[in-house]
Amino acid sequence: MALLLLLLGLLRAVDAYSVNENCEVVLTDADTDPFGWGVTHALFIRSKDDLDALKASVAHCADGWRIMGGGLTLQGADDVADLEALSGLVGIDGKESQRGRSLYIYNNANLESLAGLRNLKGTLPGALIVSMNYKLKSIAGLEGVARIEGKDSDGYSVDIRLNNAMCLPAADRARLTSCADTECS
């Protein structure tokens, strides 16, 4: 039955997140995935409506906002072309419970740009995955991510693949292969 509801688009994430006075979007084990896979501590964005609801919840945060206690997942949001609604996001200080991902951008049919993430800065405690976004042209917007400390359950810290429209300029390729002050493996 859950698969049928998922296919019909009726099964949704349970968003119990709150936004505190410090403009922190606080995630807990009550923030669960829409698939019934047991993923918690994740803010799931599955549509423009979800994105707009999040934007409205942090609209009062003039100096930006951060995600605490979990990660951000944008998955199957086929009506989302850009992430401008996330332009106030300045940090992600957690990762989701099951796979260890801080930022997971996966299978968004019409996503063309990550530029809305331009204010995301610093270290991600979990993996960064950008995959199967067939209209995504660039990773511009992720320049502020300085370090990724963790790996996901597949062993990746960074996994950027199957984004068929993407063309990485030399500067992006250099940034992805540079390991200044770290040990590369």
ROSE-4610 file (N, C-alpha, C; in Angstrom, 1 decimal, always signed):
// ROSE-4610
residu = [M/M/M/A/A/A/L/L/L/L/L/L/L/L/L/L/L/L/L/L/L/L/L/L/G/G/G/L/L/L/L/L/L/R/R/R/A/A/A/V/V/V/D/D/D/A/A/A/Y/Y/Y/S/S/S/V/V/V/N/N/N/E/E/E/N/N/N/C/C/C/E/E/E/V/V/V/V/V/V/L/L/L/T/T/T/D/D/D/A/A/A/D/D/D/T/T/T/D/D/D/P/P/P/F/F/F/G/G/G/W/W/W/G/G/G/V/V/V/T/T/T/H/H/H/A/A/A/L/L/L/F/F/F/I/I/I/R/R/R/S/S/S/K/K/K/D/D/D/D/D/D/L/L/L/D/D/D/A/A/A/L/L/L/K/K/K/A/A/A/S/S/S/V/V/V/A/A/A/H/H/H/C/C/C/A/A/A/D/D/D/G/G/G/W/W/W/R/R/R/I/I/I/M/M/M/G/G/G/G/G/G/G/G/G/L/L/L/T/T/T/L/L/L/Q/Q/Q/G/G/G/A/A/A/D/D/D/D/D/D/V/V/V/A/A/A/D/D/D/L/L/L/E/E/E/A/A/A/L/L/L/S/S/S/G/G/G/L/L/L/V/V/V/G/G/G/I/I/I/D/D/D/G/G/G/K/K/K/E/E/E/S/S/S/Q/Q/Q/R/R/R/G/G/G/R/R/R/S/S/S/L/L/L/Y/Y/Y/I/I/I/Y/Y/Y/N/N/N/N/N/N/A/A/A/N/N/N/L/L/L/E/E/E/S/S/S/L/L/L/A/A/A/G/G/G/L/L/L/R/R/R/N/N/N/L/L/L/K/K/K/G/G/G/T/T/T/L/L/L/P/P/P/G/G/G/A/A/A/L/L/L/I/I/I/V/V/V/S/S/S/M/M/M/N/N/N/Y/Y/Y/K/K/K/L/L/L/K/K/K/S/S/S/I/I/I/A/A/A/G/G/G/L/L/L/E/E/E/G/G/G/V/V/V/A/A/A/R/R/R/I/I/I/E/E/E/G/G/G/K/K/K/D/D/D/S/S/S/D/D/D/G/G/G/Y/Y/Y/S/S/S/V/V/V/D/D/D/I/I/I/R/R/R/L/L/L/N/N/N/N/N/N/A/A/A/M/M/M/C/C/C/L/L/L/P/P/P/A/A/A/A/A/A/D/D/D/R/R/R/A/A/A/R/R/R/L/L/L/T/T/T/S/S/S/C/C/C/A/A/A/D/D/D/T/T/T/E/E/E/C/C/C/S/S/S]
num = [1/1/1/2/2/2/3/3/3/4/4/4/5/5/5/6/6/6/7/7/7/8/8/8/9/9/9/10/10/10/11/11/11/12/12/12/13/13/13/14/14/14/15/15/15/16/16/16/17/17/17/18/18/18/19/19/19/20/20/20/21/21/21/22/22/22/23/23/23/24/24/24/25/25/25/26/26/26/27/27/27/28/28/28/29/29/29/30/30/30/31/31/31/32/32/32/33/33/33/34/34/34/35/35/35/36/36/36/37/37/37/38/38/38/39/39/39/40/40/40/41/41/41/42/42/42/43/43/43/44/44/44/45/45/45/46/46/46/47/47/47/48/48/48/49/49/49/50/50/50/51/51/51/52/52/52/53/53/53/54/54/54/55/55/55/56/56/56/57/57/57/58/58/58/59/59/59/60/60/60/61/61/61/62/62/62/63/63/63/64/64/64/65/65/65/66/66/66/67/67/67/68/68/68/69/69/69/70/70/70/71/71/71/72/72/72/73/73/73/74/74/74/75/75/75/76/76/76/77/77/77/78/78/78/79/79/79/80/80/80/81/81/81/82/82/82/83/83/83/84/84/84/85/85/85/86/86/86/87/87/87/88/88/88/89/89/89/90/90/90/91/91/91/92/92/92/93/93/93/94/94/94/95/95/95/96/96/96/97/97/97/98/98/98/99/99/99/100/100/100/101/101/101/102/102/102/103/103/103/104/104/104/105/105/105/106/106/106/107/107/107/108/108/108/109/109/109/110/110/110/111/111/111/112/112/112/113/113/113/114/114/114/115/115/115/116/116/116/117/117/117/118/118/118/119/119/119/120/120/120/121/121/121/122/122/122/123/123/123/124/124/124/125/125/125/126/126/126/127/127/127/128/128/128/129/129/129/130/130/130/131/131/131/132/132/132/133/133/133/134/134/134/135/135/135/136/136/136/137/137/137/138/138/138/139/139/139/140/140/140/141/141/141/142/142/142/143/143/143/144/144/144/145/145/145/146/146/146/147/147/147/148/148/148/149/149/149/150/150/150/151/151/151/152/152/152/153/153/153/154/154/154/155/155/155/156/156/156/157/157/157/158/158/158/159/159/159/160/160/160/161/161/161/162/162/162/163/163/163/164/164/164/165/165/165/166/166/166/167/167/167/168/168/168/169/169/169/170/170/170/171/171/171/172/172/172/173/173/173/174/174/174/175/175/175/176/176/176/177/177/177/178/178/178/179/179/179/180/180/180/181/181/181/182/182/182/183/183/183/184/184/184/185/185/185]
x = [+0.8/+0.0/+0.9/+2.0/+2.8/+3.4/+3.8/+4.3/+3.3/+2.0/+1.0/+0.8/+0.8/+0.6/+1.8/+3.0/+4.2/+4.0/+3.6/+3.5/+2.4/+1.4/+0.3/+0.7/+1.9/+2.3/+1.6/+1.0/+0.2/+1.0/+2.0/+2.9/+3.8/+3.9/+4.7/+5.6/+6.6/+7.5/+6.7/+7.1/+6.6/+7.6/+7.2/+8.1/+7.7/+8.5/+8.2/+9.3/+10.0/+11.1/+10.5/+11.3/+10.9/+12.0/+11.7/+12.7/+12.7/+13.9/+14.0/+14.4/+14.6/+14.8/+16.2/+17.1/+18.4/+18.4/+17.2/+17.1/+17.7/+17.6/+18.1/+16.9/+16.9/+15.9/+16.3/+15.6/+16.0/+15.3/+16.1/+15.5/+15.7/+14.7/+14.8/+14.4/+14.3/+13.9/+12.4/+11.7/+10.3/+10.3/+11.4/+11.5/+11.9/+10.9/+11.1/+10.9/+11.4/+11.3/+9.9/+9.5/+8.2/+8.1/+9.2/+9.2/+9.0/+9.1/+8.9/+10.2/+11.4/+12.6/+13.3/+12.7/+13.3/+14.3/+14.4/+15.4/+14.8/+15.6/+15.1/+16.2/+15.9/+16.8/+17.1/+16.0/+16.2/+15.0/+15.4/+14.4/+14.2/+13.1/+12.8/+12.1/+12.6/+11.9/+11.6/+10.3/+9.8/+9.0/+8.9/+8.1/+8.4/+7.9/+8.0/+7.2/+6.1/+5.3/+6.1/+6.8/+7.7/+8.7/+9.3/+10.4/+9.8/+8.6/+8.0/+7.6/+7.1/+6.8/+8.0/+9.1/+10.4/+10.8/+10.8/+11.1/+10.3/+9.0/+8.1/+8.4/+8.8/+9.1/+10.4/+11.3/+12.5/+12.5/+11.4/+11.3/+11.8/+11.7/+12.1/+13.6/+14.3/+15.7/+16.6/+16.7/+17.3/+18.8/+19.4/+20.9/+21.2/+20.2/+20.4/+19.9/+19.9/+19.4/+20.2/+20.2/+21.0/+20.2/+20.6/+19.9/+20.7/+20.1/+20.7/+20.1/+21.0/+20.5/+20.1/+20.5/+20.2/+20.6/+20.2/+20.6/+19.4/+19.7/+18.7/+18.7/+17.5/+17.3/+16.4/+16.8/+15.9/+15.8/+14.7/+14.6/+13.2/+13.2/+12.0/+11.2/+11.8/+11.0/+11.1/+10.3/+10.3/+9.8/+9.1/+8.6/+9.5/+10.7/+11.7/+12.8/+13.0/+14.1/+15.3/+15.1/+16.3/+16.0/+17.1/+17.0/+17.1/+16.6/+16.6/+15.9/+14.9/+14.2/+15.2/+16.3/+17.3/+18.4/+18.3/+19.4/+19.8/+19.0/+19.3/+20.0/+20.1/+20.8/+22.3/+22.8/+24.2/+25.0/+24.3/+25.0/+24.1/+24.8/+24.1/+25.0/+24.5/+25.3/+25.0/+24.4/+24.1/+24.0/+23.5/+23.4/+22.2/+21.6/+20.4/+20.9/+20.0/+20.3/+20.8/+20.3/+20.5/+21.7/+22.0/+23.1/+24.2/+24.0/+25.1/+25.3/+24.2/+24.3/+23.8/+24.7/+24.3/+23.5/+23.9/+23.2/+23.0/+21.8/+21.5/+20.5/+21.0/+20.2/+20.1/+19.0/+18.9/+17.6/+17.7/+16.6/+15.5/+15.9/+15.0/+15.0/+14.0/+14.0/+14.2/+13.8/+13.9/+14.9/+15.6/+16.6/+17.7/+17.9/+18.9/+20.1/+19.8/+20.8/+20.9/+22.1/+22.3/+22.7/+22.6/+23.0/+22.4/+21.2/+20.5/+21.2/+22.2/+23.0/+24.2/+24.3/+25.5/+26.0/+25.1/+25.4/+25.7/+25.6/+26.0/+27.5/+28.0/+29.4/+29.9/+31.2/+31.8/+31.9/+31.8/+32.0/+30.7/+30.5/+29.4/+29.9/+29.1/+29.6/+29.3/+28.5/+28.2/+28.4/+28.1/+28.4/+27.5/+28.1/+27.4/+27.2/+26.0/+25.6/+24.7/+25.1/+24.4/+24.3/+23.2/+23.1/+21.8/+21.8/+20.6/+19.7/+20.3/+19.6/+19.9/+19.1/+19.5/+19.6/+19.0/+19.1/+20.1/+20.7/+21.6/+22.9/+23.2/+24.3/+25.6/+25.6/+26.8/+26.7/+27.8/+27.7/+27.9/+27.9/+28.0/+26.9/+27.3/+26.5/+27.0/+27.9/+28.5/+29.9/+30.3/+31.7/+32.0/+31.0/+31.3/+31.5/+31.2/+31.5/+33.0/+33.6/+35.0/+35.5/+34.7/+35.2/+34.0/+34.2/+33.2/+33.9/+33.4/+34.0/+33.6/+32.4/+32.0/+31.8/+31.6/+31.2/+29.9/+29.2/+27.9/+28.1/+27.0/+27.1/+27.7/+27.8/+28.5/+29.9/+30.4/+31.8/+32.2/+31.2/+31.5/+31.4/+32.4/+32.2/+31.5/+31.9/+31.3/+31.0/+29.8/+29.4/+28.6/+29.2/+28.5/+28.6/+27.4/+27.4/+26.0/+26.0/+24.7/+23.9/+24.6/+23.9/+24.3/+23.5/+23.8/+24.1/+23.5/+23.7/+24.9/+25.5/+26.6/+27.9/+28.5/+29.8/+30.6/+31.7/+32.5/+33.6/+33.6/+34.8/+36.0/+37.2/+38.5/+38.5/+38.0/+38.0/+37.2/+36.1/+35.3/+36.0/+36.6/+37.3/+38.5/+39.2/+40.3/+39.8/+38.7/+38.2/+37.8/+37.3/+36.8/+38.0/+39.1/+40.3/+41.4/+41.2/+42.1/+41.9/+43.0/+42.9/+43.8/+43.9/+44.8/+44.5/+45.6/+45.6/+44.8/+44.6/+43.9/+44.5/+44.2/+44.7/+43.7/+44.1/+43.2/+43.4/+42.3/+42.3/+41.5]
y = [-1.2/+0.0/+1.3/+1.2/+2.4/+2.7/+1.7/+1.9/+2.5/+2.1/+2.7/+4.1/+4.4/+5.8/+6.7/+6.1/+6.8/+7.1/+6.1/+6.3/+7.4/+7.4/+8.4/+9.8/+9.9/+11.1/+11.5/+10.6/+10.9/+10.7/+9.9/+9.7/+10.8/+11.5/+12.7/+12.6/+13.4/+13.5/+14.0/+13.6/+14.2/+15.3/+16.5/+17.6/+18.1/+17.8/+18.3/+19.4/+19.8/+20.8/+22.1/+22.7/+24.0/+25.0/+26.3/+27.3/+28.1/+28.1/+28.8/+30.2/+30.9/+32.4/+32.7/+31.7/+32.0/+31.6/+31.5/+31.1/+29.8/+28.9/+27.5/+26.6/+25.9/+24.9/+23.7/+23.3/+22.2/+20.9/+19.9/+18.6/+17.6/+16.7/+15.6/+14.3/+13.2/+11.9/+11.9/+13.0/+13.1/+13.6/+14.1/+14.6/+13.3/+12.7/+11.5/+11.6/+10.5/+10.5/+10.1/+10.5/+10.2/+8.8/+8.0/+6.7/+5.6/+5.9/+4.8/+4.0/+4.6/+3.9/+4.0/+4.8/+4.9/+6.0/+6.9/+8.0/+9.1/+9.5/+10.6/+11.7/+12.8/+13.9/+14.4/+14.5/+15.0/+15.9/+17.0/+17.9/+17.6/+17.0/+16.5/+17.6/+17.9/+18.8/+18.0/+17.8/+17.0/+17.8/+19.1/+19.9/+21.4/+22.2/+23.7/+24.1/+23.4/+23.8/+23.6/+22.5/+22.2/+23.3/+23.6/+24.7/+26.0/+26.4/+27.6/+27.6/+26.5/+26.4/+26.6/+26.1/+26.3/+27.7/+28.3/+29.7/+30.6/+30.3/+31.1/+30.9/+29.8/+29.5/+30.2/+30.6/+31.3/+32.7/+33.2/+34.6/+35.7/+35.5/+36.5/+36.5/+35.6/+35.4/+36.3/+37.6/+38.5/+38.2/+37.6/+37.4/+35.9/+35.2/+33.8/+32.8/+31.6/+30.5/+29.2/+28.3/+27.1/+25.9/+24.8/+23.5/+22.9/+22.5/+21.9/+20.5/+19.5/+18.2/+17.3/+17.6/+16.8/+17.4/+16.7/+17.1/+17.6/+18.1/+18.6/+17.6/+17.2/+16.3/+16.9/+17.1/+17.6/+16.4/+15.7/+14.5/+14.4/+14.2/+14.0/+15.3/+16.4/+17.7/+18.2/+17.5/+17.8/+19.2/+19.8/+21.2/+22.3/+21.9/+22.9/+23.0/+24.3/+24.5/+25.2/+25.9/+26.5/+26.5/+26.8/+26.8/+28.2/+29.2/+30.5/+30.6/+29.8/+29.8/+29.4/+28.8/+28.5/+29.5/+30.6/+31.6/+32.1/+32.0/+32.4/+31.3/+30.1/+29.0/+29.2/+29.3/+29.6/+28.4/+27.4/+26.3/+25.0/+23.9/+22.6/+21.9/+21.8/+21.3/+19.9/+19.1/+17.7/+16.9/+15.7/+14.7/+13.8/+13.3/+12.4/+11.1/+10.4/+9.3/+8.0/+7.7/+6.4/+6.3/+7.3/+7.2/+8.2/+9.1/+10.0/+11.2/+11.7/+12.7/+14.1/+15.1/+16.4/+17.2/+17.0/+17.6/+16.6/+16.3/+15.2/+15.8/+16.0/+16.6/+15.5/+14.9/+13.6/+13.6/+13.3/+12.9/+14.0/+15.2/+16.4/+16.7/+16.3/+16.3/+17.7/+18.8/+20.1/+21.0/+20.6/+21.4/+21.8/+23.1/+23.6/+24.3/+24.8/+25.6/+25.4/+25.4/+25.3/+26.7/+27.7/+29.1/+29.6/+29.1/+29.5/+29.1/+28.2/+27.7/+28.5/+29.7/+30.5/+31.0/+31.0/+31.5/+30.4/+29.1/+28.0/+28.0/+28.0/+28.2/+27.1/+26.9/+26.1/+24.6/+23.9/+22.4/+21.7/+20.6/+19.7/+18.5/+18.1/+17.0/+15.6/+15.6/+14.4/+14.6/+13.7/+13.6/+14.7/+15.0/+15.9/+15.1/+14.9/+14.1/+14.9/+15.0/+15.7/+14.7/+14.1/+13.0/+12.9/+12.6/+12.3/+13.6/+14.7/+16.0/+16.3/+15.8/+15.8/+17.1/+18.2/+19.5/+20.4/+19.9/+20.7/+21.0/+22.3/+22.7/+22.9/+23.2/+23.5/+23.3/+23.2/+23.2/+24.5/+25.6/+26.9/+27.1/+27.7/+27.8/+27.0/+26.1/+25.3/+25.7/+26.9/+27.4/+27.6/+27.9/+28.2/+27.0/+25.8/+24.6/+24.3/+24.5/+24.4/+23.0/+22.2/+20.9/+20.0/+18.7/+17.7/+16.7/+16.5/+15.7/+14.2/+13.9/+12.5/+11.9/+10.6/+9.8/+9.2/+9.0/+8.3/+6.8/+6.1/+4.6/+3.9/+4.6/+4.0/+4.4/+5.1/+5.5/+6.8/+7.6/+8.8/+10.0/+10.9/+12.2/+13.2/+13.1/+13.9/+12.9/+13.0/+12.2/+13.1/+13.4/+14.3/+13.5/+13.0/+12.2/+12.1/+11.7/+11.5/+12.8/+13.9/+15.2/+15.6/+15.0/+15.0/+16.3/+17.4/+18.7/+19.5/+18.9/+19.6/+19.6/+20.7/+20.9/+21.6/+21.0/+21.6/+22.4/+23.7/+24.5/+24.1/+24.5/+24.1/+24.5/+25.6/+26.0/+25.1/+24.6/+23.7/+22.3/+21.9/+20.6/+20.7/+21.8/+22.0/+22.0/+22.6/+22.7/+21.3/+20.5/+19.1/+18.2/+18.4/+17.5/+18.1/+19.2/+19.8/+19.3/+19.0/+18.5/+19.3/+20.6/+21.5/+21.2/+21.0/+20.8/+19.6/+18.6/+17.4/+16.2/+15.1/+13.8/+13.3/+13.2/+12.7/+11.2/+10.5/+9.1/+8.8]
z = [+0.0/+0.0/+0.0/+0.8/+0.9/-0.5/-1.3/-2.6/-3.5/-3.4/-4.2/-3.9/-2.6/-2.1/-2.6/-2.6/-3.0/-4.5/-5.3/-6.7/-7.1/-6.2/-6.4/-5.9/-5.2/-4.7/-3.4/-2.7/-1.5/-0.3/-0.3/+0.9/+1.0/+2.1/+2.2/+3.5/+3.5/+4.6/+5.8/+7.0/+8.2/+8.7/+8.5/+8.9/+10.3/+11.2/+12.6/+13.0/+12.0/+12.3/+12.9/+13.7/+14.2/+13.9/+13.9/+13.7/+15.0/+15.7/+17.0/+16.8/+17.9/+17.9/+17.3/+17.2/+16.6/+15.1/+14.5/+13.1/+12.8/+13.7/+13.4/+13.2/+12.0/+11.7/+12.4/+13.5/+14.3/+13.9/+13.5/+13.1/+14.2/+14.3/+15.3/+14.6/+15.4/+14.9/+14.4/+14.7/+14.2/+12.8/+12.3/+10.9/+10.0/+9.4/+8.7/+7.2/+6.5/+5.0/+4.6/+3.3/+2.8/+2.3/+2.3/+1.7/+2.7/+4.0/+5.0/+5.1/+4.7/+4.8/+6.2/+7.1/+8.4/+8.5/+7.5/+7.6/+8.5/+9.5/+10.4/+10.3/+11.0/+11.1/+9.7/+8.9/+7.5/+7.2/+6.6/+6.1/+4.6/+4.2/+2.9/+2.1/+0.9/+0.0/-1.2/-1.5/-2.6/-3.6/-3.4/-4.3/-4.1/-5.0/-4.8/-3.6/-3.4/-2.2/-0.9/-0.8/+0.3/+0.5/-0.7/-0.7/-0.2/-0.7/-0.4/+1.1/+1.6/+3.1/+3.9/+3.6/+4.3/+4.2/+3.1/+2.9/+3.8/+3.8/+4.7/+6.2/+6.6/+8.0/+8.4/+7.5/+7.9/+7.3/+6.9/+6.3/+7.2/+8.5/+9.5/+9.8/+9.2/+9.5/+8.5/+8.7/+7.8/+7.7/+8.7/+8.6/+8.2/+7.7/+7.3/+8.4/+8.0/+8.9/+8.6/+9.6/+9.4/+9.9/+9.4/+9.7/+10.8/+11.9/+13.1/+13.3/+13.6/+14.0/+12.9/+11.7/+10.5/+9.2/+8.2/+6.8/+6.0/+4.8/+3.8/+2.6/+2.3/+1.1/+0.2/-1.1/-2.2/-3.1/-3.1/-3.9/-4.6/-5.9/-6.7/-6.8/-6.6/-6.6/-8.1/-8.9/-10.4/-10.8/-9.9/-10.2/-9.7/-9.3/-8.8/-9.8/-10.3/-11.3/-10.7/-9.6/-8.9/-7.4/-6.6/-5.2/-4.6/-5.3/-4.7/-3.4/-3.1/-1.9/-0.7/-1.0/+0.0/+0.1/-0.5/-0.5/+0.9/+1.9/+3.3/+4.1/+3.5/+4.2/+4.3/+5.6/+5.8/+6.3/+6.8/+7.3/+7.5/+7.5/+7.8/+8.8/+10.0/+11.1/+11.5/+10.6/+10.9/+9.7/+9.8/+8.7/+9.1/+8.0/+8.2/+8.8/+9.4/+10.3/+9.6/+8.4/+7.8/+6.9/+6.1/+5.1/+5.5/+6.4/+6.8/+5.8/+5.2/+4.2/+4.8/+4.6/+5.1/+4.0/+2.7/+1.6/+0.5/+0.2/-0.8/-1.8/-3.0/-4.1/-5.2/-5.3/-6.1/-6.9/-8.2/-9.0/-9.1/-9.4/-9.6/-11.1/-11.8/-13.2/-13.9/-13.2/-13.8/-13.1/-12.2/-11.4/-12.4/-12.6/-13.4/-12.7/-11.5/-10.8/-9.3/-8.8/-7.3/-6.8/-7.6/-7.2/-5.9/-5.6/-4.4/-3.1/-3.2/-2.1/-1.9/-2.6/-2.5/-1.1/-0.2/+1.1/+2.1/+1.7/+2.5/+2.6/+3.8/+4.1/+5.1/+5.1/+6.1/+5.9/+7.0/+6.9/+7.0/+6.2/+6.3/+7.1/+8.1/+8.9/+8.2/+7.2/+6.4/+4.9/+4.1/+2.7/+1.9/+0.8/-0.2/-1.5/-1.8/-3.0/-3.9/-5.2/-6.2/-7.4/-7.6/-8.6/-9.3/-10.6/-11.4/-11.5/-11.6/-11.9/-13.3/-14.2/-15.6/-16.3/-15.8/-16.3/-15.6/-14.5/-13.7/-14.6/-14.7/-15.6/-14.9/-13.5/-12.8/-11.4/-10.7/-9.2/-8.6/-9.4/-8.9/-7.8/-6.7/-5.5/-4.3/-4.6/-3.5/-3.2/-3.7/-3.5/-2.0/-1.2/+0.2/+1.1/+0.5/+1.3/+1.3/+2.5/+2.6/+2.9/+3.5/+4.0/+4.2/+3.9/+4.2/+5.1/+6.3/+7.3/+7.2/+6.8/+6.9/+5.5/+5.6/+4.4/+4.6/+3.4/+3.5/+3.6/+3.7/+3.9/+2.7/+1.6/+0.4/+0.4/+1.3/+1.4/+0.7/+0.3/-0.4/+0.5/+0.4/+1.0/+0.0/-1.3/-2.3/-3.5/-4.0/-5.1/-6.0/-7.1/-8.1/-9.5/-9.9/-11.1/-11.7/-12.9/-13.7/-13.8/-13.9/-14.1/-15.5/-16.5/-17.9/-18.5/-18.1/-18.7/-18.1/-17.1/-16.4/-17.2/-17.2/-17.8/-16.8/-16.3/-15.2/-15.8/-15.6/-16.0/-15.2/-15.7/-15.1/-13.6/-13.3/-11.9/-11.0/-11.4/-10.7/-10.6/-11.6/-11.6/-10.6/-10.6/-9.7/-8.3/-8.0/-6.6/-6.2/-7.1/-6.7/-6.5/-7.1/-7.0/-6.0/-5.5/-4.6/-3.2/-2.5/-1.1/-0.2/-0.4/+0.4/+1.9/+2.6/+4.1/+4.5/+3.6/+4.0/+3.4/+3.8/+3.2/+2.2/+1.0/+0.0/-0.1/-0.4/-0.7/-1.9]
